[in-house]
Amino acid sequence: MADVKEKLNAGEAARDVATAELFLKNHQDLYDDIRAHQDEYVNQQAIQLILYLFDTIFISLVLTLWHR
């Protein structure tokens, strides 16, 4: 879980399409990892919040790239 938090707090911004695509891939990898281990976590509400935040960040990134 600490590794996921560290990746979430990296705070890097995409400067071009290639970087944005890399961030999207990393986002999907983290999302898949959380989903795969979801049953192992005690606090299911925290997992749901993380998944919601991932989706929100993903949508924001896509909209930002779309408007470029």
N, C-alpha and C positions, 0 to 999 in steps of 0.2 A: 504494500500500500504506500510506503514511503517513496518508492520509485515513481509511482503514479503521481503523487503529490508534487514531487520535484519536477516532473515533466509538465504538469499543469501550471506550475509557477514560473516556468522558464520565461514567459512574457515576451517572446520574440515576435516580431511582426514580419509578415510577408512583404517583400519588396518587389517581387516579380511573380509571374505565373508559375515558373518552375518551383520556386520556393513555396508558393501557396499549395501546389500539388503535393509537395513533400509533406507539408504540415497536414494536409487532408489525409494522406496515407498514414502518417503517425497517429493522427486522431482516430482513424479507423482501427489501427492496431491496438491502441489503448482501449478503445470501446470494446473490441472483440475480447481483449484480455479480461476486462471487467465482467463482461457477460459470461465468459467461460468460468470465472471463479465466483460468480455472484452467490452461489449457495454456501460458500465458505465464510462469507462475512456475516457477522452477528447482526449488525444494524442495517436492515434492508432499506429503511428510509434514507439513509445516507447514500447508499448505492443509487437509489432512484434520483436523488438530488444531483449526484455526479453525472448520471446519464442525461438528465435534463439540461445541465450546464453544457455538456459536450454538444448536445443537439443545438442549443442556443448559439454557442460559439461557431459551430459548423455553418449554420444558416447565416449568421452575420458575415462570416468570411466569404461565403458564396455570393451573397448580395453585394459585398464590397467589390469583389472581382468582377461581377456582372456589370456593375455601373462604371467600370473603368473604360 
